[in-house]
Amino acid sequence: MKAPVTYRFEHTTRTVEENLRSIAHSQIEKALAELDDTEMSVQDTVHQVRKRCKKLRGLVRLVRGSFSDYKSENQKFRDTAAQLSYIRDAEAIIETHDDLIGVYGDQIDQMAFSSVRDQLAARQEKILTERDIEQKLAQLRAEMVDARDRTHQWRLSEKSFEAIEGGLAKTYKRARTAMAAAHKDPTPEKLHEWRKRVKYHWYHARLLRDIWPLMMRAHVEAADKLSDMLGDHHDLAVYRMTLLSDPESYGDSEQIEALIGLIVARQSVLAQEAFVLGARLLAERPSALVKRWRAFWRTALRQEAARENALAA
């Protein structure tokens, strides 16, 4: 099976069902290659494979309305990604600490927080040495092999744009609903829920970006930026909870209090920027967005047909 080079639908040359199977197969093959890459660190391997699983979940969510195996496949990829989430979380907390210190680097004494980072690194090292990670990686690999075998049997009940419009509309609508809920009650939990919905819409926009590359590129970039903002907000919330769960392990009271202050300030900025960008990205009603993207899809098909007829003449 020829796999597409990138994570996108080749909708003028392949059916939706062919795209579904080939993209899934490609992502799984890449995950297996990453699991087998002895040059990659455990942290990088886990991070990459978790990203593959999320992209696979985004893929099956796009065709959920016409894919009878959607629920089981979505759950399997979710469970596979969750197995080693604690490894990625430990790495993400260190990255979040570094980013936070970097943002406020010209306003604080960065060296004053070096001991906190040392403790975060020690925490990560302890996680990496205490658990049977190799066995879990082997199990994860076996699950990905099973998933690769299943993709050959995937079938859709609808064709062309009809196979994806239900999943596209539902995910986009959920992103709008989650944004409204977060705006009304901007807790870390509500913003994290919004981020998850935006992330899936980003995957869908990436998959469909060839329907009109010029227009879709801006949409993809905006969704990516919004997802990153909300992801940073969530990472800061996790970092805050980690510090407060055992503050004496990470530093003295002044250090922890200062870090909490920086976290809160940064989250406030990220939330404000996210709501502005979200209002623009998610301005359309779901029916309007689906109608517009359907028109892009059909126009691209007509253009390809005209091109083929011209070549055949």
Secondary structure as UniProt FT lines:
FT   TURN            11..13
FT   HELIX           16..36
FT   TURN            38..39
FT   HELIX           42..62
FT   HELIX           64..66
FT   TURN            68..69
FT   HELIX           70..82
FT   TURN            83..84
FT   HELIX           85..103
FT   TURN            104..107
FT   HELIX           110..113
FT   HELIX           114..130
FT   HELIX           133..151
FT   TURN            152..153
FT   HELIX           160..163
FT   HELIX           165..184
FT   HELIX           188..207
FT   HELIX           209..211
FT   HELIX           213..245
FT   HELIX           247..249
FT   HELIX           253..281
FT   HELIX           286..312
//
